[in-house]
Amino acid sequence: MTNLIVEIVKYIMIFFFALYTYECFAAFRGKISAEKKNGIFRRQIILMYLIHLSAFLAIYAVTDDFLMVLFYFFQVVLMAIILTCYQMFYAKASRLIVNNMCMLLLTGFIMLTRLSVNRAVRQYIITLATMAAGLVIPVMVRKLKVLRKLTWLYAAVGILGLLAVAFLGSTSYGAKLSVTVAGITVQPSEFIKIIFVFYVACMLYENTDFVQVCVTTAIAAAHVLILVISRDLGSALIFFVTYLVMLYVATRRLFYFAGGILAGCIAAVAGYSIFSHVRVRVLAWQDPLSVIENEGYQICQSLFAIGTGGWFGMGLYQGTPNKIPVVEEDFIFSAISEELGGIFALCLLMVCVSCFLMFLNVAMQMKDQFYKLIALGLGTVYGFQVFLTVGGVTKFIPSTGVTLPFVSYGGSSLLSTMIMFSVIQGLYILRQDEGEMHERANRDTGKKTGKPGNRRPTGFDTGIEDLS
């Protein structure tokens, strides 16, 4: 009977998640009424709760543990609080981003509960604690104009934080990633990548002459170099790509972008020659089966899991994802693929893509160059991190050891992603305020001239107005 429940739940979850994913992109259609938009977001919330309920029915059927029922209700309450708080305090916030954030969190809770209940409980507590940041940051982004004046504070905090890890951090899987303070382990690079985006935006939003670009590049290179010294090459790659994208958009000069790509290629070759663990990862990527007992074991187990799951998955508790080392963190996408199926995993990836598109959409709609660069930089960080995670576990690229935002286990990753999403919400609300001010100005102009004002739309096919 248990196997039958798990099998039925598997297909129900796939069906509901496919509908949820469809609604994500249905919200991007232009010229859609407010009533239809609200209908899309309400259906997403219903589908989200149905997916969550279905998963925990299977979990309870397998474990026969009443604590799973209590944990389920605690998660439901948390999601209800998040959704309610955003509706109460930020009526202009993007409901699509809020819904996707909750959907990704619930997916993470489901898989972490299946993989390690203790880690799932810790992740829940961390999520509960990070809610405060998620609710405070949007109003800070709207109100604090001083954010664009802290250029050198961002640079100093970023470099000093990375240096602290390089000299005092603990080594994990060949790289110095974290520091422990008062018994709490923190991965500073997760937060410094946000500070780094603010630094680059401060430097480039007004002045992009050659001297300014050289100074900005030198400080950015210092960030990347310290990460390389710490052997945190995944984070170094994220910093490097984010800077290149922001520099190109700010200057519109292909020469800088091409020069950055060339420098990156040279650095990659040098890194391969210098660092042994880079050579190990490249070897595991090139031919993992030839070194399956050592270097290639992790990626082989990941590929076995994805292949075993197929399109529809094995069902919760029917696979063997715990054979994959560090599965709760770097390789959780493989566990999802094995037990919930390739279709579910692809839908999860498309939800991440819809979040990335919203980040870019906000960047395109912002009039202020500083805020535009902030949204673009955070969008690049998020999108590239998802690419590195999924690309690594599927052997598309060598594994870089980065987490899947909101889904993987990890307090630093969770909090930093929450901050990124909250900053984007603040920018989204700020753009909504600008749109309302523009409309009022047009109406006032119309009254004075006796002619209707020229209303400038606040969105386009994927516009801000359409996704509020």
PENOR-V936861 format. One record per backbone hydrogen bond with DSSP energy under -1.0 kcal/mol. CO is the residue of the C=O (numbers start at 1). NH is the residue of the N-H. E is the energy in kcal/mol with one decimal. If there is no record, write none. Layout:
((CO,NH,E) (CO,NH,E))
//
This chain:
((1,5,-2.3) (2,6,-2.5) (3,7,-2.2) (4,8,-2.5) (5,9,-2.8) (6,10,-1.9) (7,11,-1.4) (8,12,-2.1) (9,13,-2.8) (10,14,-1.9) (11,15,-2.4) (12,16,-2.7) (13,17,-2.5) (14,18,-2.2) (15,19,-1.9) (16,20,-2.4) (17,21,-2.5) (18,22,-2.2) (19,23,-2.2) (20,24,-1.5) (21,25,-1.4) (22,26,-2.0) (23,27,-1.5) (26,29,-1.3) (33,37,-2.3) (34,38,-2.5) (35,39,-1.9) (36,40,-2.2) (37,41,-2.1) (38,42,-2.3) (39,43,-2.3) (40,44,-2.1) (41,45,-1.9) (42,46,-2.2) (43,47,-2.8) (44,48,-2.6) (45,49,-2.1) (46,50,-2.1) (47,51,-2.6) (48,52,-2.1) (49,53,-2.7) (50,54,-2.6) (51,55,-2.2) (52,56,-2.0) (53,57,-1.7) (54,58,-1.7) (55,59,-2.3) (56,60,-2.4) (57,61,-2.1) (58,62,-1.9) (59,63,-2.6) (60,64,-2.7) (65,68,-1.6) (66,70,-1.7) (67,71,-2.6) (68,72,-2.1) (69,73,-2.1) (70,74,-2.2) (71,75,-2.0) (72,76,-2.2) (73,77,-2.4) (74,78,-2.1) (75,79,-2.4) (76,80,-2.4) (77,81,-2.3) (78,82,-2.4) (79,83,-2.6) (80,84,-2.5) (81,85,-2.9) (82,86,-2.1) (83,87,-1.8) (84,88,-2.5) (85,89,-3.0) (86,90,-1.8) (90,93,-1.7) (94,98,-1.8) (95,99,-2.7) (96,100,-2.5) (97,101,-2.4) (98,102,-2.3) (99,103,-2.6) (100,104,-2.6) (101,105,-2.1) (102,106,-2.5) (103,107,-2.1) (104,108,-2.1) (105,109,-2.5) (106,110,-2.5) (107,111,-2.2) (108,112,-2.7) (109,113,-2.4) (110,114,-1.7) (111,115,-2.3) (112,116,-3.5) (116,120,-2.2) (117,121,-2.6) (118,122,-2.1) (119,123,-2.6) (120,124,-2.1) (121,125,-2.3) (122,126,-2.4) (123,127,-2.4) (124,128,-2.5) (125,129,-2.1) (126,130,-2.2) (130,134,-2.1) (131,135,-1.6) (132,136,-1.7) (133,137,-2.2) (136,140,-1.5) (137,141,-2.6) (138,142,-1.7) (139,143,-2.1) (140,144,-2.8) (143,145,-1.1) (145,148,-1.0) (146,149,-2.2) (150,154,-2.5) (151,155,-1.8) (152,156,-2.4) (153,157,-2.7) (154,158,-2.4) (155,159,-2.5) (156,160,-2.6) (157,161,-2.3) (158,162,-2.1) (159,163,-2.3) (160,164,-2.1) (161,165,-1.4) (162,166,-2.3) (163,167,-2.1) (164,168,-2.7) (165,169,-1.9) (170,177,-1.3) (172,175,-1.4) (175,172,-3.4) (178,170,-2.4) (179,186,-3.0) (181,184,-2.1) (184,181,-2.8) (186,179,-2.5) (187,190,-1.7) (188,191,-1.3) (188,192,-2.6) (189,193,-1.6) (191,195,-1.8) (192,196,-3.1) (193,197,-1.4) (194,198,-1.8) (195,199,-2.4) (196,200,-2.5) (197,201,-2.3) (198,202,-2.4) (199,203,-2.0) (200,204,-2.0) (201,205,-1.7) (209,213,-2.4) (210,214,-2.3) (211,215,-2.4) (212,216,-2.5) (213,217,-2.7) (214,218,-2.2) (215,219,-2.1) (216,220,-2.5) (217,221,-2.9) (218,222,-1.7) (219,223,-1.8) (220,224,-2.1) (221,225,-2.9) (222,226,-2.2) (223,227,-1.9) (224,228,-2.2) (225,229,-2.5) (226,230,-2.0) (227,232,-2.4) (228,231,-1.2) (230,176,-3.2) (231,233,-1.5) (232,236,-2.0) (233,237,-2.0) (234,238,-1.7) (235,239,-2.7) (236,240,-2.4) (237,241,-2.5) (238,242,-2.4) (239,243,-2.3) (240,244,-2.2) (241,245,-2.4) (242,246,-2.4) (243,247,-2.8) (244,248,-2.4) (245,249,-2.3) (246,250,-2.3) (247,251,-2.3) (248,252,-3.1) (253,257,-1.2) (254,258,-3.0) (255,259,-2.5) (256,260,-2.3) (257,261,-2.2) (258,262,-2.3) (259,263,-2.4) (260,264,-2.4) (261,265,-2.2) (262,266,-2.2) (263,267,-2.4) (264,268,-2.2) (265,269,-2.0) (266,270,-2.2) (267,271,-2.8) (268,272,-2.1) (269,273,-1.6) (270,274,-2.1) (271,275,-2.5) (275,279,-1.4) (276,280,-2.1) (277,281,-1.8) (278,282,-2.4) (279,283,-2.5) (280,284,-2.4) (281,285,-1.7) (282,286,-2.6) (283,287,-2.1) (288,291,-1.0) (289,292,-1.1) (291,294,-1.5) (291,296,-3.0) (294,297,-1.4) (296,300,-2.2) (297,301,-2.5) (298,302,-1.9) (299,303,-2.4) (300,304,-2.7) (301,305,-2.2) (302,306,-2.4) (303,307,-2.6) (304,308,-2.7) (305,309,-2.2) (306,310,-1.4) (309,313,-2.2) (310,342,-2.4) (311,343,-2.3) (315,318,-2.1) (320,323,-1.6) (321,324,-2.0) (324,327,-1.1) (326,331,-1.4) (328,409,-3.0) (331,335,-1.2) (332,336,-2.2) (333,337,-2.2) (334,338,-2.2) (335,339,-2.2) (336,340,-2.4) (338,314,-2.2) (339,315,-2.1) (341,345,-2.2) (342,346,-2.6) (343,347,-2.3) (344,348,-2.3) (345,349,-2.2) (346,350,-2.3) (347,351,-2.1) (348,352,-1.9) (349,353,-2.0) (350,354,-2.3) (351,355,-1.8) (352,356,-2.2) (353,357,-2.6) (354,358,-1.8) (355,359,-2.1) (356,360,-2.3) (357,361,-2.5) (358,362,-2.5) (359,363,-2.0) (360,364,-2.4) (361,365,-1.7) (362,366,-1.6) (368,372,-2.4) (369,373,-2.4) (370,374,-1.8) (371,375,-2.5) (372,376,-2.3) (373,377,-2.8) (374,378,-2.6) (375,379,-2.2) (376,380,-2.3) (377,381,-2.4) (378,382,-2.6) (379,383,-2.9) (380,384,-2.6) (381,385,-1.9) (382,386,-2.1) (383,387,-2.1) (384,388,-2.6) (385,389,-2.3) (386,390,-2.6) (387,391,-2.8) (388,392,-1.9) (389,393,-2.0) (390,394,-1.4) (391,396,-2.1) (391,397,-1.7) (404,407,-1.6) (404,408,-2.6) (410,414,-2.1) (411,415,-2.7) (412,416,-2.5) (413,417,-2.1) (414,418,-2.3) (415,419,-2.2) (416,420,-2.2) (417,421,-2.6) (418,422,-2.1) (419,423,-2.6) (420,424,-2.2) (421,425,-2.1) (422,426,-2.3) (423,427,-2.3) (424,428,-2.7) (425,429,-2.6) (426,430,-2.2) (427,431,-2.3) (428,432,-1.9) (429,433,-2.4) (430,434,-2.1) (431,435,-2.3) (432,436,-2.2) (433,437,-2.3) (434,438,-2.3) (435,439,-2.1) (436,440,-2.4) (437,441,-2.3) (438,442,-2.1) (439,443,-2.4) (440,444,-2.5) (441,445,-2.2) (442,446,-2.3) (443,447,-2.1) (444,448,-1.9) (445,449,-2.2) (446,450,-1.8) (453,455,-1.2) (460,463,-2.5))
//
